[in-house]
Amino acid sequence: MYSLARRKLEVGRGDRADRSVELDLRRDPPNAPDVCPNSTAAIAEIHRRVRCDMSQDNVGSPLRVAVLAPISWRVPPRHYGPWEQFVSLLTEGLVRRGLDVTLFATADSVTEARLVGTAPAPYSEDPDLDPKVWEGLHIAAVFERAAEFDVIHNSFDFLPLTYSRLVETPIVTTIHGFSSERIVGVYETYNDRGAYVAISDADRHDRLTYATTIHHGIDMGEFELRSDPGDYLLFFGRIHPDKGTVEAIEVALAARLPLIIAGIIHDRDYFEQQVEPLLDGGKVRYVGPVGRDARSELLGGARALLHLINFDEPFGFSVVEAMACGTPVIAHNRGSMPELIRDGVNGYLVETVDAAAAVKNCLALDRAVVRRSVETRFDADRMVGEYIAVYHDVVARKIERAPRSSDVG
């Protein structure tokens, strides 16, 4: 069990001694750095994590942004964790732009921003952690300090919205999709607080008001163009019926090409009953989850990525990452896929029965053109700039609503 006692570690750095990392720890989480508050190593570790905003490009004080991440996985994730991946790309981009950023994430997260780690580790990686307990403490941590920030960016989900009328700080919420129609009512209740950002036009809900749609971006530098792919097809994602793992196997067998399956097992029964019996170690192989260090090689080496989803997916990181390597994507025409895939240019939108033919057609696509189709549209720097524009907009609207001195008294 973990202690809930909070320790605040202050690190002085020039005139910015208010920088801090907060950790709630009784024992070190798995794979976490040593952060014993009384050790010299702890101070060195904190200095590594903490970055003072010293940008000379900003006039006046930089915008103070709190970024609230989920705590299911670390930021950035070790392998799976699309929401945490988004948070990492956004946070590091904001820091590079000179904003004063505080990241609320698990204590083992790695960032150049100021880190506030209430949960000692991701609860999906540590069964000793009760998700409800640590999520409650995690969300409270940012709202207890709301007055310190110009904007709170909620990338957690709907629960933080229930705090939004208790603070004056504007809330920007990235809606990563709706796990159930039942949660839409929460978003609808707080429609007038802050700003909602959709991650695709396809994922907009007709009962909600949005500030804008901002497609996710990726670090293009992490993905190299591979002009000479291998002779295999790839499934890259959660092993779950929604993601079409079995469909990918069927298409690969019909196309007479080997299939590599990479990803976490999200539905154990589905894997054991429908996927595992088809694994043979040769034509169909499962390699488990793949971390950042191996993603580019695996995605770039594929002849095509099979993304035969059975739900309206709000976005697809692996789709864009594959195309950044020059690998075409064959996907079902659902959800956000038409916003990502240009049919006949960087992949194909298909029905399952047409997918095997699309595999052959992918050979004719220019892989350099496939990469160019996403280089600008889905670059992380573009995404960061669009979010900064939303921040400035909500701050300006807050100022407009504030009472003037002549109106008081």
N, C-alpha and C positions, 0 to 999 in steps of 0.2 A: 504494500500500500504506500501511497505517496502522502506526504504531509502537505497541507494546504497553506502553510505559513509562507508569506511573501517576503522575499529579500530584494532590496533595491540596490543595485551596484552603480555607484556614481563614478564616472571617469572624467577627470578634468582634462581639457585640451584647449589651451589658449584661453580665450575669453568665453568659451562655450562649455563650461563645466556642468551645464544642465543635461548633457547627453547621458543617457543611461540605458542599461539593459536590465530588464526585470525578469527574474527567474523564480519559479516556484518548484523547488527541488528538495527531495529528501535523499534520493539516490540518483546516480547518473542514468539517463535513459539509454537504451541500446544505441551504440554507434555515436553517441553524443560526445563532444569534446569535454575535457575536464574543466569545469567552471567553479571549482571550490572558491568561494568568495574571498578567502584569506590568503590565497596563493599568488605568487608572482606570475605563474603561468596563466592564472585567471585574468589578471590585468592585461597581459599580452594578448590573450584570446579576445577580450572585449575590445581592445584597440583595433584588432583585426576586423571585428564586426562593425565597429562604429565609424562612420564617416561624417566628418563635419562638412557642412555646406559652405564652401569657400569660393563659389563661382563668382567671377568678376563680370559676368555677362548680364546679371540681373540688377535692376535699379531698385533700391530700397530693399526691404526684407523679402526673402523668397517665400512663396506660398507654402504654408505648413499643411502637409497632407498625412492623415493616418490611413493606412491600408490594412483592412481587416481580412485576413486570410482564413480559409477553413483549417481545421487541425486534424483532419483524417490522415494527411500525409505531410511530410516536411516540405518546406519551401527552400530551394526547388525540390521537386520529388526525386527520389532515388531512381525510380523507374516509372510506375504509374502515378497519375495525379494531375489530370488536365486543368482543374481549377487552380491548383497550386502552381502549375507551370505558368499559367496566365499571370498569376500574382507576381511570380519571380520576374518574368519578362517586363511587366509593367513597372514594378518597384525599382529595378535596376535602371530602367530607362528614365524614370523620373529623377533619380539621383544624378544620372549623367546630365540631365537638363538643368541641374542646379536647384531643384526643389528641396525643401526641408521635409524629409520623409521618415515617418516612423512606421515600421512594419510590426503588426500584431500577428504572430504566428507561433508555431511550436518553438521551444527553446533551443532545439538543435538545428534550426534553420540557418541558412548561410546567406548573408546579404550585406551590401554596402550601406544600407540604410541603418538608422537606429532600430534595434530589435527589442521588442517587448515580448518575452516568452512566458506566458502563464502556464500553459500545458508543457510538461517537461519533454514529451515525445509525442509522435503521432499515435492516436488511439488505434489506428488500423495496424500498427506495428507492435503495439504493446497491450496484451490482453488485461493487464492489471489496471488499465485506465478506464474509468466509466465515462463514456462519451457525453452523457447528459451533464454530469458534474463539471467536467472540464470545459465543455462548450459554454455552460452558463458563466463560469468564471472568466473565460476568455472574452466573451462578448462584453461582460460588465467592465472589463479592464479598459477598453477603449472609451466607453461612454462615461465612465467616471472621470475621464480626462478630456472630455469633449471640448472644453473651453480652451484647451491648448492648441487646437487645430482650426484652420480655416475651412477644411473639408475633411469629411470622413468618407473614404471609399469602401463600401461594403461589397466584398466579393465572397461573402459567407453563404448567403441564401436569404430566406425570408425572415428568420427569427430576429435579427438585429433591428428590423424595421419597427418592432414593438417598443423599442427604446426611443425612436426618432422624435416623438413629440415631447420628450422629456428634456431635450437639449436644444440649444439655438444653432448649433453648428449644422450646416447643410450636409445632406447625405446623398452621395452618388452610389447607386446600386447597379452592379452588373448582374443581369439575370442570365444565368447559365442554362436555363431551361426549366421546365416544370416537371418535377418528379411525379406529380399527381395534380389533377384538376382541383383537388381540395385545397391546395395551398394558394391558389390564385386569389382567393378571398382576402388573404393577408396583404398581398400586394395591392389589391383594390382598395382596402381600407386606408392604406398610407400613400395613396396615389398623389396626394397633394404635398407630400414631404420630400424635398430633394428632387432627384432626377433618376429615372430608370434608363438604362442603356441595354438594348438588345444586342446579342452577338451575331444575329442574322435577321434579315427581314422575315424569313420563314418562321422564326420563333416568336415574333410579336404576337401578343394576345390581344384580341379585339376589345377586351374590357379594361385595358390599361393604357395609360398615356406615357409616351416615351420621349426622352430628350433627343435621342438619335439611335442609329444602329452603328456599332463599331465592330467590324470583323476583327478577330484575334490576329495578332502578328507573331512571327517567329524570328529567331536570330538566324538570318540567312547565312551568316558566317559559319554556323555549325553544320551546314549541309552543303556538300560539294557535288557539283555536277558530275555524274557518272555516265560517260558516253558509251561505255562498253559493258552493259549489264551482264549478269549471269544468266543461267538458263532455268530460273525458278520463278514461281509466283509467290506472293506474300500476303498473308493475313496478319494485320497488326492492330491489336486492340483487345478489349475485354472478351474473355470467352463467355459468351452469353447469347441466348437466342436473338436478342435485339440486334446484335452485331453481325449476325449471319455467318458464323463460323462453319456450320455444316454446309451451307450454300457455297462457300468458298471452296470447300473440299470437293463438292460435286463438280464445280466448274473446272477446277484444276485437273480432275480425273478425266473430264470430257475433253479438255484441251491437251491431255497427255503431257502435262508438265508437272514437275515436282512442286509441292506447296510447303512453305515454311509458315508455321503458326507461331506468333509471338504475342505475349500478353499475359495478364493475370487471369486466373480462373475466378470469374465472378459468380458463376452458377455451377456449383460442384456437381449437382445431379445431371445437368445438361452435359457437362464435360464427360462424366463417367459413363453415361448411358448412350450419348449420341456422337461424341467427338472421339473419345479415347479408343473405341473399337475400330476406328478407321485409321489410327496411327500405325504406321509400319516401319518407322525409322528411316525410310528411303523416299518413297513417293510423297508421303505425308508425315512431316516431322513437327513436333512441338518443342520449342526451345525455351519456353518460359518468358517472364518479363525481361525487357531489354532496357538498359540504362542509357543515359545520354551519350556515353563514350562509344557505344556501338550502334546507335540508331542510324547514323548517316550511311555507314557501310552496308547495313542490312537493307535499308530502304533503297539505297542507290543501286544495290546489286540485283534487285528484282526486275524481271521483265515488265511486271505490272503489279500494282497493289489492288487486291480484291476487297472492295468495301461494300458488300451486298447487304446493307442495313435493312432491318425490318421494322424500323420506327422512324419518326421524323426527327432526325438528329439535328440539334441546334447548330453545331459546328463540328468540324473534324480536323483536329490538329494533325493526325497522321496523314490525312489527305494532302494537306498543304506541304507537310514535311517531305512526303514522297515526291511531289512535283518539284520541290526545291532541289531535289537530287536528279531531276530529269525523268523520274519514273512516272509513267501515265497511271491514271487511276480509273478503274472500272467500278462504278457504283450504281446502286438502285436510285432511281429518280425520285428521291424523297427528301423532305426537310430542306436543309441548307445546301444540299449537293449541287443544285443548279446555280447557286451563287459562287461556288468554288470551282466547278468543273465546266470548261468550255468544250462542248461535245465536238470530238474530232480534232481538237487542238491539243489539249493536255489530258485527254482521257475520253471516256464514254459513259453516258447515262443509259442504263439498260434495264430490261426485264431479265430475270434469271435465265430464261431460255435463250437469250441472245448473248449472254456473257462470254461463252466459249468462242463465238465468232469475233467478239470484240478483242479477245486476247490476241488473235492473229492480226487484227487491224492495228494493234498497238505497235507492232514492229515497224509500221510505216511512219509513225509519228517521230518528228525531230525532237530529240531529248533536250537540246539546247532551247528550242522554242517552248517546250514544256516548262523549263525553269523560268524563262523570261516571263511567262504568263503569270507568275506569282511573285516575282522579285520585288515589284513595287507595291502591288495590291495587298500583299500579306507580310510586309516587312514590319518588325516590331517597332521601329522608330516612327513609322506612320501611325501605328496604333497609339503610341505614347502621346504624340502630338495632338491627336483627336481627343484623347481623354483630358489633356491639359486645357483644351478649349472648353470642354464641359465644366471643368472645375472653375475656370474664370467666369463662366456664365452663371453658375449657381451662386458664386460669391457676389457677383454684381447684383443678382436679384435679391440676395439677402440685404445688401446695402440699400437698395431701393425701397425695401419694405421697412427698414429701420426708421423709427420716429426721429424727426428733425428736432433740434434744440428749441426752435420756435414753437413746436407743437406740444412741448412738455411744460406742465405747470399752469 
